[in-house]
Amino acid sequence: MTTRPNVAVVVMDTTRATETVPADDDTTPTLARLADAGTEFTDAVATAPWTLPSHASLFTGTYPSKHGAHGANPTFEADVEPLAETLASVGYETVAVSNNTWISDEFGMDRGFDTVEKTWQLDGAGADLGGMIQAKTMRGKLGVLRRRLFDGGRPARNLLNALYLTVATDRASDDGAARTNDWIRAWLTDRDDDRPFFLFVNYLEPHIDYDPPRRHAEPHLPEGVSYEEATGIRQAPRAYDVGDYDLTDREFEILRGLYRGSISYLDERLGDLLGILRAADAFADTLLVVTSDHGENVGEHGLFGHQYNCYNTVLRVPLVLHGGPFTGGHAAAGDLVQHVDLAPTLLDAAGVDGDGVRDQYQGHSFLDEAAEPRTHAVSEYVAPQPSMAALERRFGDLPPSVRRFDRRLTAVQTTEYKLIRGSDGTEELYRLADDPAETTDRAADERSAVRLLGDVLDDWRDSFRPASTTGSVSMTEATEERLADLGYLQ
């Protein structure tokens, strides 16, 4: 048996704090039980409001400007070492199971992993049929198959993969979580347990489309609203952004019910994963992190999805640690933390020196008693994704209300205040202590707070050299289709 603990990081993609902090038995009973036995951080802030930069921060302990993976450069290629490489260097088996296209080799997110299992692609030698998972009708699935049948010159293999995916993705409106757990169960059964493992898992269920099973949706829907009515509401964030269609307050209320139902369903699948670890006699020896890469706007701030903003609906996330020093059952309320703190924390908890790599970290370990408590959290939206040009290609001329999204945003928050600063000169100030929903902009009235927080941002920016990487990444047509289905690269 290994002498080092296993490490597992689970990302509940697109899960915001509003529905999950503190974890409770109504929506997330599995997470609540894990929090009761471990440590729940109730003031966790993501470094970015969308998948790619947020995951890169989690993997490297650095902010988007430093690791360089963001909307203007959608790939992870900067000279910073990800956690998987550090753990592999001391003998860990490193495995990633991803349900999100951004977390794949095409975007450089496979660095340091011995194995990357992409659940939307049954056979790596066959065509990428991930679009069949997103397609919610048989007609849509057949459309993907027609476009991809002869990819790679292997129509028979592609047809078999398509048949499997049609069955596998028909399980209770599942977006890959069930298949992820099946794969992990088989992997744990067959692996050599003389080595510790680092397991990273990305679950996608709370992401657009919100389509939980009926039994998870109905308890969260407004009174009098049927499952059929709820799932019939159009869910197209980028089309909503450009005014292609509108949603009423009632429709957003219904969508929030579906969103909570999706989180509830994923919480059940999380429970299955914990059961799989226990059955493999691995749970007790595993340092487990459960968090989200970012949250979601479901009508809040006039927005739908998680692009073009830095409000706490997209930045505040759940964070629960269990195992080793984090077993004991307490909430770290009032401890402002970020994803950049996780890499150094996990190295400390696993007893890994990480010589050389710790200098890159912009966070600090939760176990470092000499570290000063975090006084502020910084988040970045470096460039819009999709870009204005991409939106124009899809929708034509854009209204001024959308053009205003063409900017960089940087946010800094304490437990009392939050400043959002735009590259277009805009400033928004919120007094979080009595306005946690960020409904009243106080920038015009409290200029001293704006200046103080602005100085904090300036000092933070001057404390490191940003990555110089800017450019684009070559994607397959299948990848572009799948990302478009998720609301990106329209």
JOPE-V876833 format. One record per backbone hydrogen bond with DSSP energy under -0.5 kcal/mol. NH is the residue of the N-H (numbers start at 1). CO is the residue of the C=O. Records with the same first field share a line. If there is no record, write none. Layout:
NH->CO, CO
//
This chain:
2->193
6->285
7->197
8->287
9->199
10->8, 289
11->9, 201
12->10, 291
13->11, 203
15->12
16->14
17->316
19->16
20->16, 17
21->17
28->24
32->28
33->29
34->30
35->31
36->32
37->33
38->34
39->321
40->330
41->39, 319
42->40
43->335
44->317
45->337
46->315
54->50
55->51
56->52
57->53
58->54
59->55
60->56
61->57
66->63
67->63
68->64
70->68, 73
73->70
75->73
76->107
77->75
78->67
80->78
82->80
83->59
85->82
86->82
87->83
88->84
89->85
90->86, 87
91->88
92->87
93->196
94->92
95->93, 198
96->115
97->200
98->96, 117
99->202
103->100
104->102
107->104
108->105
109->104
111->108
113->110
114->94
115->94
117->96
118->116
119->98, 117
121->118
126->123
129->127
132->129
133->130
134->130
135->131
141->137
142->138
143->139
144->140
145->141
146->142
147->143
148->144
149->145
151->148
153->150
154->151
158->154
159->155
160->156
161->157
162->158
163->159
164->160
165->161
166->162
167->163
168->164
169->165
170->167
171->168
172->170
174->171
180->176
181->177
182->178
183->179
184->180
185->181
186->182
187->183
188->184
189->185
190->186
191->187
193->191
195->192
198->93
199->7, 197
200->95, 198
201->9
202->97
203->11, 201
207->204
211->209
216->213
217->213
218->214
220->217
221->217, 218
225->222
226->224
230->226
231->227
232->228
233->230
236->234
240->236
241->237
242->238
243->240
244->239
245->239
252->248
253->249
254->250
255->251
256->252
257->253
258->254
259->255
260->256
261->257
262->258
263->259
264->260
265->261
266->262
267->263
268->264
269->265
270->266
271->267
272->268
273->269
274->270
275->271
276->272
277->273
278->274
279->275
280->276
281->278
282->277
283->277
285->282
286->283
287->6
288->286, 322
289->8
290->320
291->10
292->318
295->314
296->313
297->305
298->296
299->303
302->299
303->300
305->297
314->311
315->311
316->312
317->44
318->15
320->290
321->39
322->288
326->323
327->324
328->37, 326
329->38
330->38
332->40
333->331
335->332
336->334
337->43
339->45
341->338
342->339
343->339
345->341
346->342
347->343
348->344
349->345
350->346
351->347, 348
352->347
353->351
357->354
358->354
360->357
361->357, 358
362->61
363->61, 340
368->365
369->367
371->368
377->413
379->411
380->47
381->409
391->387
392->388
393->389
394->390
395->391
396->392
402->399
403->399
404->400
405->402
406->403
407->405
409->381
410->421
411->379
412->419
413->377
414->417
418->430
419->412
420->428
421->410, 419
422->426
423->408
425->422
428->420
430->418
432->416, 430
433->416
434->431
435->431
438->435
441->439
442->429, 440
446->442
450->446
451->447
452->448
453->449
454->450
455->451
456->452
457->453
458->454
459->455
460->456
461->457
462->458
463->459, 460
464->461
466->464
467->65
471->72
475->473
480->476
481->477
482->478
483->479
484->480
485->481
486->482
487->484
488->483
//
